[in-house]
């Protein structure tokens, strides 16, 4: 089961940066711009990490942090502070925050901070090989297609598309999709070998 992160920040850019930072990881990221929305989402999602902008109002980031820290499950809270925003470190400590991060931040730094808060992921039960249905062919980790096979399949799809506009779109998108699928497959194989 993926670990989860809940982000509450009024900035669309910050929310998107967090989503992109964890897009190639085993984290599920959910975002909101409202302090009011956070507590309901926390109850439903029970996130491993909560990222809160200190400028949130009604309830404040400090009140949300206190509520998360008093919940029956364990969650880390990292406060996000704008470069020119006032931040009271003592108030952050008093509400139970696990630290703060100044915005704008580098994705690498955010990833490191979250990994440090959570520590290494405990080994889980052995998972069955992932299965992917491609036409009439079933693909598992032991029968992962080669890059050439993925590209051949992508070309076959393009050739079957009749409309020139769709064909041009497919020529642009399918190689990226194929590359992403192959990259994900490689990561899965590497995780299986190391685990």
C-alpha positions in Angstrom: 0.0 0.0 0.0 1.5 3.4 -0.9 2.3 5.9 1.7 0.3 9.1 1.5 1.0 12.8 1.7 -1.7 15.5 2.3 -0.7 19.0 1.1 -2.6 22.1 2.2 -1.3 25.2 0.5 -3.1 28.1 -1.3 -0.4 28.1 -4.0 -1.2 26.0 -7.1 2.5 26.0 -7.9 3.5 24.6 -4.6 0.8 21.9 -4.7 1.9 20.9 -8.2 5.6 20.9 -7.3 4.8 18.5 -4.4 2.8 16.2 -6.8 5.6 16.2 -9.3 8.3 15.6 -6.6 6.6 12.4 -5.6 5.2 11.3 -9.0 8.0 8.7 -9.4 7.8 7.3 -5.9 5.5 5.1 -3.9 3.7 8.0 -2.3 0.1 9.0 -3.0 -0.3 12.8 -2.9 -3.6 14.6 -2.3 -3.8 18.4 -2.2 -6.1 21.1 -1.1 -5.9 24.9 -0.9 -8.2 25.2 2.1 -7.6 24.8 5.8 -11.2 23.8 6.3 -10.9 21.0 3.9 -7.8 19.5 5.5 -9.3 18.0 8.7 -12.0 16.1 6.7 -9.4 14.8 4.3 -7.1 13.9 7.2 -9.8 11.7 8.7 -10.5 9.9 5.4 -6.9 9.6 4.1 -5.0 9.2 7.4 -1.8 10.4 5.7 1.7 9.5 6.7 2.8 13.1 6.1 0.9 16.4 6.2 2.5 19.5 4.6 0.8 22.7 5.8 1.3 26.3 4.7 1.6 28.4 7.8 -0.5 31.1 6.3 -3.6 28.9 6.3 -6.6 30.4 8.0 -9.7 29.1 9.8 -8.3 26.7 11.1 -4.7 27.7 11.1 -1.8 25.4 10.2 -0.9 25.3 13.9 -4.5 24.2 14.9 -4.5 21.6 12.1 -1.1 20.3 13.3 -2.3 20.0 16.8 -5.4 18.0 15.7 -3.3 15.7 13.5 -0.8 15.1 16.3 -3.6 14.2 18.7 -5.2 11.7 16.3 -5.0 8.0 17.1 -2.6 7.3 14.1 0.9 8.5 13.6 1.5 11.3 11.1 4.4 13.6 10.5 3.7 17.3 10.0 6.0 19.6 8.1 5.1 23.3 8.0 5.7 25.3 4.8 6.9 28.8 5.3 7.1 31.5 2.6 10.4 33.3 2.3 8.9 36.6 3.6 6.3 35.2 5.9 6.6 35.5 9.6 7.1 32.2 11.3 7.2 31.5 15.0 9.4 28.4 15.5 8.3 28.1 19.1 4.6 28.0 18.1 5.5 25.3 15.5 7.2 23.2 18.2 4.3 23.8 20.7 1.8 22.4 18.2 3.9 19.3 17.6 5.2 20.0 14.1 8.1 17.8 13.0 9.9 20.8 11.3 9.4 23.4 8.7 10.6 24.1 5.2 11.1 27.5 3.6 9.4 28.0 0.2 10.4 28.0 -2.6 12.3 24.7 -2.0 14.0 22.2 -4.3 12.2 19.0 -4.9 15.2 17.0 -3.9 15.2 18.7 -0.4 11.5 18.0 0.1 12.0 14.4 -0.8 14.9 14.1 1.6 13.0 15.7 4.4 10.0 13.4 4.0 12.1 10.3 3.7 14.0 11.4 6.9 10.7 11.9 8.8 9.3 8.5 7.8 12.5 6.5 7.8 13.0 3.5 5.6 9.9 1.6 4.5 9.5 -1.7 6.4 9.7 -4.8 4.3 6.3 -5.9 3.3 4.9 -9.3 2.2 6.2 -10.5 -1.1 4.0 -9.2 -3.8 2.9 -11.1 -6.9 4.5 -10.0 -10.1 2.6 -7.1 -11.7 0.4 -8.0 -14.6 -0.4 -5.8 -17.5 -2.8 -6.8 -20.3 -1.6 -5.6 -23.7 -4.1 -6.8 -26.3 -4.2 -10.6 -26.1 -0.8 -10.7 -24.3 -0.4 -10.8 -20.5 2.8 -9.2 -19.3 4.4 -10.0 -16.0 7.8 -9.1 -14.5 9.3 -12.2 -16.0 7.9 -11.4 -19.4 8.3 -7.6 -19.5 8.4 -6.4 -23.1 11.6 -5.0 -24.5 11.8 -1.4 -25.5 11.7 -2.5 -29.2 8.4 -4.4 -28.5 6.9 -1.4 -26.9 7.9 0.9 -29.7 6.6 -1.6 -32.3 3.3 -1.7 -30.5 3.2 2.1 -30.4 3.9 2.3 -34.1 1.1 -0.3 -34.8 -1.4 1.9 -32.9 -0.3 5.0 -34.8 -0.7 3.2 -38.2 -4.3 2.2 -37.3 -5.3 5.7 -36.5 -7.1 7.2 -39.4 -7.4 10.8 -38.6 -4.2 12.9 -39.4 -4.6 15.0 -36.3 -4.9 12.0 -34.0 -2.0 10.4 -35.8 0.2 13.4 -35.1 -1.0 13.5 -31.5 -0.2 9.8 -31.1 3.2 10.2 -32.6 3.9 12.9 -30.0 2.4 11.2 -26.9 3.0 7.4 -27.4 6.8 7.4 -27.3 6.6 9.3 -24.0 4.0 6.9 -22.6 6.0 3.9 -23.8 9.2 5.3 -22.2 7.3 5.9 -19.0 6.0 2.3 -19.0 9.4 0.9 -19.6 11.0 3.1 -16.9 8.4 2.0 -14.4 8.9 -1.6 -15.3 12.7 -1.2 -14.8 12.0 0.4 -11.3 9.8 -2.5 -10.4 12.4 -5.1 -11.4 15.1 -3.2 -9.5 12.9 -3.1 -6.4 12.2 -6.8 -6.7 16.0 -7.5 -7.0 16.9 -5.4 -4.0 13.9 -6.5 -1.8 
